[in-house]
Amino acid sequence: MIGMFRFGLSLVATLAMGAVGCGHACNAIGCLDGLVLAFDGLVAGTTYQVTVSQVTATPETIPVATCTAVVAANGSPQLSCSSERPHTESSNTLQFHDTELTKLVITVSSNGMTLVNQAADVSYTSSEINGPGCGVCTQASVSVTVPMT
């Protein structure tokens, strides 16, 4: 019985040390690894078509996402995308949930007219936002500004 009690205390102590990590508590800041594309300058009452393509080493351009951005009369944009890559859209942003995209071409058009054809070399940075030894977060962002037409 005493052996079981000692084992239980030992297990509790080990778990407590594991939860603390390197002698300190970790923060609980959330992190989504990946790439965020932000589309600025979208005009109310306008519908945009967006294509995000990856440039390969060969070099060929392979579409990785196609989107429609609709901007309501009040100026609130809504991006809706399809892609085989894990992603989310929110307002005027598209986030890919991986860190494999490093060279892109982003095209934005409206009414058949190309407004943006932007090449982007993506540079990811890694940081320990929850504290040393508490996990690494790897992120990048690219801003795409759509000119007024």
C-alpha positions in Angstrom: 0.0 0.0 0.0 2.8 2.4 0.9 4.5 1.5 -2.4 1.4 2.5 -4.3 1.2 5.8 -2.4 4.9 6.5 -3.2 4.3 5.6 -6.9 1.3 8.0 -7.0 3.3 10.8 -5.5 6.1 10.2 -7.9 3.7 10.2 -10.8 2.1 13.5 -9.7 5.5 15.1 -9.3 6.6 13.9 -12.7 3.4 15.2 -14.4 3.7 18.5 -12.7 7.3 19.0 -13.8 6.3 18.0 -17.4 3.5 20.5 -17.5 5.8 23.3 -16.5 8.5 22.4 -19.1 11.9 24.0 -18.6 11.2 25.2 -15.1 8.6 27.8 -16.1 5.0 27.9 -17.1 4.0 28.2 -20.8 1.7 30.9 -22.1 -1.5 29.8 -23.9 -1.2 32.1 -26.9 -2.8 30.4 -29.9 -0.7 29.9 -33.1 -1.8 28.8 -36.5 1.3 27.9 -38.5 1.2 29.0 -42.1 0.8 31.8 -44.5 -1.7 34.7 -44.3 -2.6 36.6 -47.5 -4.3 40.0 -46.8 -6.2 41.8 -49.6 -6.5 45.5 -49.1 -8.2 48.2 -51.2 -11.3 46.2 -52.0 -14.1 48.5 -53.1 -17.7 48.2 -51.9 -20.1 46.8 -54.5 -17.4 45.0 -56.4 -16.8 41.3 -57.0 -13.2 40.2 -57.4 -11.7 36.9 -58.7 -8.5 35.9 -57.0 -6.0 33.2 -58.1 -3.1 32.1 -55.9 -0.5 30.1 -57.7 2.7 28.4 -56.6 5.8 28.9 -58.7 7.8 25.6 -58.8 11.5 25.1 -59.4 11.0 24.1 -63.1 9.5 27.0 -63.1 5.9 26.4 -63.7 2.9 28.1 -62.1 0.4 25.8 -60.4 -2.9 27.2 -59.0 -3.3 26.4 -55.3 -6.4 28.5 -54.6 -9.2 30.2 -56.5 -11.3 32.7 -54.6 -14.2 35.2 -55.0 -14.2 38.3 -52.9 -17.5 40.1 -52.7 -17.5 43.5 -51.0 -20.9 44.5 -49.5 -22.3 48.0 -49.8 -21.1 48.7 -46.3 -17.5 47.9 -47.3 -17.4 44.6 -45.5 -15.4 42.1 -47.7 -16.1 38.4 -47.7 -13.6 36.0 -49.3 -14.7 32.5 -50.4 -12.0 30.2 -51.6 -11.5 26.6 -52.9 -8.2 24.8 -52.5 -6.9 21.3 -51.9 -4.6 22.8 -49.2 -5.9 23.2 -45.7 -7.0 26.9 -45.4 -9.5 29.3 -43.9 -10.9 32.6 -45.0 -12.0 35.5 -42.9 -13.2 38.9 -44.2 -10.3 39.9 -46.5 -7.7 37.3 -45.5 -6.8 33.8 -46.7 -4.7 31.6 -44.5 -2.9 28.4 -45.7 -2.3 26.1 -42.7 1.1 24.9 -43.9 4.5 26.4 -44.5 5.3 24.9 -47.9 4.4 27.8 -50.1 7.5 29.9 -50.7 7.1 31.5 -54.1 3.7 32.7 -55.3 1.9 34.7 -58.0 -1.3 36.3 -56.8 -3.7 37.6 -59.5 -6.8 39.7 -58.7 -9.3 40.6 -61.4 -12.7 42.2 -61.7 -15.0 42.3 -64.7 -12.4 40.5 -66.8 -9.7 43.1 -66.1 -6.5 42.1 -64.3 -6.0 44.6 -61.4 -3.0 42.8 -59.6 -0.5 40.3 -60.8 1.9 40.2 -57.9 4.9 37.9 -57.4 5.8 37.1 -53.8 8.8 35.4 -52.3 7.4 34.2 -48.9 9.7 34.4 -45.9 8.6 32.5 -42.8 9.7 33.3 -39.3 9.6 31.0 -36.4 9.2 32.1 -32.8 8.4 30.6 -29.4 5.4 32.8 -28.7 4.4 30.7 -25.7 7.8 30.9 -24.1 11.1 29.1 -24.4 10.7 25.3 -24.8 6.9 25.7 -25.3 6.7 25.0 -29.0 7.6 26.9 -32.2 5.1 28.9 -34.3 6.1 29.4 -38.0 4.2 32.1 -39.9 4.5 34.5 -42.9 2.2 37.1 -44.4 1.8 38.8 -47.7 -0.2 42.0 -48.3 -1.9 42.4 -51.7 -3.2 46.0 -52.4 -5.8 46.2 -55.1 -5.6 49.6 -56.8 -8.7 51.8 -57.3 -10.2 51.4 -60.8 
